[in-house]
């Protein structure tokens, strides 16, 4: 059976890849992870010798790793040594993106970085918007991940399809097992923070609440930030974006 999630129309409407010609900061480490024959995905590690944990970050649609070069220090102040990951076709990465291979690649990237000593013993995985799917995939599969942060992530894949101009009445069990975040998050048991903008009209805050209610984590926190939408979360009043993460990370064992 053909899945809409594997269709060219869906994936071309979902992903917005762009090149990234900018060089990284002088102290960063450029990592190219082989995900398929003749296809590598680019990740950028920002060393932080005083960090308490690694933050493996999957960015949103239309973004590339260099978009985060200027805010790495804000994450470092939280104790994070940040590694930002692209998707196929984005930035300096090869290949063409699809939702399926972004999830497959997330597992490959995590295992490669872990096994090659690029990650600290404590790892927090964070996904923003589209990247939330990669984060949930990893945290549902790898019990050695210490914590998970989801920013502006989707829950139900049917609205995701409809936002691409397509329509389906239901998803199959096979599709749900891979693409339904609100079902997969039941298998996430590590400490979990979900952040979402109250004024997010692209992905409704209801989806954040669904993911939170379904999550299998004993420690799970939902932060709906006032006055911000999908792409301006860092502009939340009173520093709400980073203070939410600070409170969560400080609560971890």
LINUR-V79818 format. One record per residue. N is the residue number from 0. SS is DSSP state (hx for helix, st for strand, lp for the rest). BURIAL is 1 if it has 16 or more other C-alpha atoms within 10 Angstrom, else 0. D_LAST is the distance of its C-alpha to the last C-alpha in Angstrom with 1 decimal. Layout:
N:SS:BURIAL:D_LAST
N:SS:BURIAL:D_LAST
This chain:
0:lp:0:45.2
1:lp:0:44.5
2:lp:0:41.4
3:hx:1:41.5
4:hx:1:38.1
5:hx:0:40.0
6:lp:0:42.9
7:hx:0:44.0
8:hx:0:44.6
9:hx:1:41.1
10:hx:1:39.3
11:hx:0:41.7
12:hx:0:41.2
13:hx:1:37.4
14:lp:1:36.8
15:lp:0:38.0
16:lp:1:37.6
17:lp:0:38.9
18:lp:0:39.4
19:lp:1:37.5
20:lp:0:39.9
21:lp:0:37.9
22:lp:0:36.7
23:lp:1:33.1
24:lp:0:32.1
25:lp:0:33.3
26:lp:0:30.0
27:st:0:28.6
28:st:0:28.7
29:st:0:30.7
30:st:1:29.7
31:st:1:32.0
32:st:1:30.8
33:st:1:33.6
34:st:1:33.2
35:st:0:36.8
36:lp:0:40.0
37:lp:0:41.0
38:st:0:38.0
39:st:1:35.0
40:st:1:32.3
41:st:1:31.4
42:st:1:27.9
43:st:1:27.3
44:st:1:24.5
45:st:1:24.1
46:lp:1:22.9
47:lp:1:20.6
48:lp:0:20.4
49:lp:0:17.8
50:lp:1:15.4
51:lp:1:11.7
52:st:1:12.0
53:st:1:15.0
54:st:1:16.1
55:st:1:18.7
56:st:1:20.9
57:st:1:23.8
58:lp:1:26.1
59:lp:1:28.6
60:lp:1:32.2
61:lp:0:34.7
62:lp:1:32.1
63:lp:1:31.9
64:hx:1:29.5
65:hx:1:31.4
66:hx:0:30.9
67:hx:1:27.4
68:hx:1:28.7
69:hx:0:29.1
70:hx:0:25.7
71:hx:1:23.5
72:hx:1:23.1
73:hx:0:21.7
74:hx:1:18.8
75:hx:1:18.6
76:lp:0:18.2
77:lp:1:14.8
78:lp:1:13.8
79:st:1:15.2
80:st:1:17.8
81:st:1:19.8
82:st:1:22.0
83:st:1:24.3
84:st:1:26.2
85:lp:1:29.7
86:lp:1:31.5
87:lp:1:34.8
88:lp:1:37.6
89:lp:1:35.5
90:lp:1:35.7
91:lp:1:36.5
92:lp:1:35.6
93:lp:1:38.4
94:lp:0:39.4
95:lp:1:39.4
96:lp:1:36.5
97:lp:1:36.1
98:hx:1:33.3
99:hx:0:33.4
100:hx:1:33.2
101:hx:1:30.4
102:hx:1:28.3
103:hx:1:29.7
104:hx:1:29.2
105:hx:1:25.5
106:hx:1:25.0
107:hx:1:27.3
108:hx:1:25.7
109:hx:1:22.2
110:hx:1:23.6
111:hx:1:25.8
112:hx:1:23.3
113:hx:0:20.9
114:hx:0:23.8
115:lp:0:25.4
116:lp:0:22.5
117:lp:1:22.1
118:lp:1:18.4
119:lp:0:15.5
120:lp:0:13.4
121:lp:0:10.6
122:st:1:12.7
123:st:1:12.7
124:st:1:16.1
125:st:1:17.9
126:st:1:21.4
127:st:1:23.9
128:lp:1:26.9
129:lp:1:28.4
130:hx:1:25.4
131:hx:1:23.3
132:hx:1:25.3
133:hx:1:24.2
134:hx:1:20.5
135:hx:1:20.8
136:hx:1:22.9
137:hx:1:20.4
138:hx:1:17.4
139:hx:1:19.8
140:hx:0:21.0
141:lp:1:18.3
142:lp:0:15.5
143:lp:0:14.0
144:lp:1:13.1
145:lp:1:9.4
146:st:1:10.3
147:st:1:13.7
148:st:1:15.7
149:st:1:19.3
150:st:1:21.9
151:lp:1:25.3
152:lp:1:25.2
153:lp:1:27.9
154:lp:1:27.7
155:lp:1:31.2
156:hx:1:33.1
157:hx:1:36.5
158:hx:1:36.2
159:hx:1:35.0
160:hx:1:38.3
161:hx:0:40.3
162:lp:0:39.1
163:lp:0:40.6
164:lp:0:44.0
165:lp:0:44.0
166:lp:0:44.0
167:lp:0:42.9
168:lp:0:43.1
169:lp:0:40.3
170:lp:1:38.0
171:lp:0:38.3
172:hx:0:35.7
173:hx:0:35.5
174:hx:0:35.0
175:hx:1:32.3
176:hx:0:30.4
177:hx:1:30.0
178:hx:1:30.5
179:lp:1:29.4
180:hx:1:25.9
181:hx:1:25.9
182:hx:1:26.5
183:hx:1:24.3
184:hx:1:21.3
185:hx:1:21.6
186:hx:1:20.3
187:lp:1:17.1
188:lp:1:14.3
189:lp:1:11.2
190:st:1:9.7
191:st:1:12.9
192:st:1:14.6
193:st:1:18.4
194:st:1:20.6
195:st:1:24.3
196:st:1:27.4
197:lp:1:29.4
198:lp:1:32.5
199:lp:1:31.7
200:lp:0:35.1
201:lp:0:34.4
202:lp:1:31.5
203:lp:1:31.5
204:hx:1:28.5
205:hx:0:29.4
206:hx:1:28.0
207:hx:1:24.6
208:hx:1:24.8
209:hx:1:25.9
210:hx:1:23.1
211:hx:1:20.6
212:hx:1:22.5
213:hx:1:22.8
214:lp:1:19.3
215:lp:1:17.9
216:lp:1:14.2
217:lp:0:13.0
218:lp:0:11.0
219:st:1:13.8
220:st:1:15.2
221:st:1:18.8
222:st:1:20.2
223:st:1:24.0
224:st:1:25.1
225:lp:0:28.6
226:lp:0:31.4
227:lp:1:30.2
228:lp:1:31.1
229:lp:1:30.3
230:lp:0:30.8
231:lp:0:30.1
232:hx:1:26.5
233:hx:0:25.8
234:hx:0:28.7
235:lp:1:27.1
236:hx:0:28.1
237:hx:0:26.3
238:hx:0:24.0
239:hx:1:22.4
240:hx:1:21.4
241:hx:1:19.2
242:hx:0:18.1
243:hx:1:16.8
244:hx:1:14.7
245:hx:0:13.6
246:hx:0:12.4
247:hx:1:10.6
248:hx:1:8.9
249:hx:0:8.1
250:lp:0:6.6
251:lp:0:3.8
252:lp:0:0.0
